[in-house]
Amino acid sequence: MSEITPICPQCASEQNYFDGTFTVCLECGHEWDANSTTSATQELDVKDSNGNPLANGDDVILIKDLKLKGSSTVLKKGAKAKGIRLVEGDHEIDCKVDGMKIMLKACFVKKA
């Protein structure tokens, strides 16, 4: 890792650390690869249930109750996820809902 601490792209904090793979912000919890600037600038084309484009850091609201696989927990309609992170794959949204870190499909959320 370089001597200069990278600034968090989510909250612009200088309080972060390198965990071996990613740089992690102490203030907002955002994780990113500080060595790969090209992947950070490349945006994914993800749209919510209403067709609105989503971006990293957006807030979203669940549009229906969702049962968590392998658990008896149910995420209720209207639950809010703040500061989402877009990732590639089947479940495009990485976020925290009710204190649990989960992956969601964009078709089950709307932009707040």
BELPE-V73651 format. One record per residue. N is the residue number from 1. RES is the residue in three letters. SS is DSSP state (H for helix, E for strand, C for the rest). BURIAL is 1 if it has 16 or more other ideal C-beta (glycine too) atoms within 10 Angstrom, else 0. Layout:
BEGIN
N&RES&SS&BURIAL ; N&RES&SS&BURIAL
END
This chain:
BEGIN
1&MET&C&0 ; 2&SER&C&0 ; 3&GLU&C&0 ; 4&ILE&C&0 ; 5&THR&C&0 ; 6&PRO&C&1 ; 7&ILE&C&0 ; 8&CYS&C&1 ; 9&PRO&C&1 ; 10&GLN&C&1 ; 11&CYS&C&0 ; 12&ALA&C&0 ; 13&SER&C&0 ; 14&GLU&C&0 ; 15&GLN&C&0 ; 16&ASN&E&1 ; 17&TYR&E&0 ; 18&PHE&E&0 ; 19&ASP&C&0 ; 20&GLY&C&0 ; 21&THR&C&0 ; 22&PHE&C&0 ; 23&THR&E&1 ; 24&VAL&E&0 ; 25&CYS&E&1 ; 26&LEU&C&0 ; 27&GLU&C&0 ; 28&CYS&C&1 ; 29&GLY&C&0 ; 30&HIS&C&1 ; 31&GLU&E&1 ; 32&TRP&E&1 ; 33&ASP&C&0 ; 34&ALA&C&1 ; 35&ASN&C&0 ; 36&SER&C&0 ; 37&THR&H&0 ; 38&THR&H&0 ; 39&SER&H&0 ; 40&ALA&H&0 ; 41&THR&H&0 ; 42&GLN&C&0 ; 43&GLU&C&0 ; 44&LEU&C&0 ; 45&ASP&C&0 ; 46&VAL&E&1 ; 47&LYS&E&0 ; 48&ASP&C&1 ; 49&SER&C&1 ; 50&ASN&C&0 ; 51&GLY&C&0 ; 52&ASN&C&0 ; 53&PRO&E&0 ; 54&LEU&E&1 ; 55&ALA&C&0 ; 56&ASN&C&1 ; 57&GLY&C&0 ; 58&ASP&C&1 ; 59&ASP&C&0 ; 60&VAL&E&1 ; 61&ILE&E&1 ; 62&LEU&E&1 ; 63&ILE&C&0 ; 64&LYS&C&0 ; 65&ASP&C&0 ; 66&LEU&E&1 ; 67&LYS&E&0 ; 68&LEU&C&0 ; 69&LYS&C&0 ; 70&GLY&C&0 ; 71&SER&C&0 ; 72&SER&C&0 ; 73&THR&C&0 ; 74&VAL&E&0 ; 75&LEU&E&1 ; 76&LYS&C&0 ; 77&LYS&C&0 ; 78&GLY&C&0 ; 79&ALA&C&0 ; 80&LYS&E&0 ; 81&ALA&E&1 ; 82&LYS&C&0 ; 83&GLY&C&1 ; 84&ILE&C&1 ; 85&ARG&E&1 ; 86&LEU&E&1 ; 87&VAL&C&0 ; 88&GLU&C&0 ; 89&GLY&C&0 ; 90&ASP&C&0 ; 91&HIS&C&0 ; 92&GLU&C&1 ; 93&ILE&E&1 ; 94&ASP&E&1 ; 95&CYS&E&1 ; 96&LYS&E&0 ; 97&VAL&E&1 ; 98&ASP&C&0 ; 99&GLY&C&0 ; 100&MET&E&0 ; 101&LYS&E&0 ; 102&ILE&E&1 ; 103&MET&E&0 ; 104&LEU&E&1 ; 105&LYS&C&0 ; 106&ALA&H&1 ; 107&CYS&H&0 ; 108&PHE&H&1 ; 109&VAL&E&1 ; 110&LYS&E&0 ; 111&LYS&E&1 ; 112&ALA&C&0
END
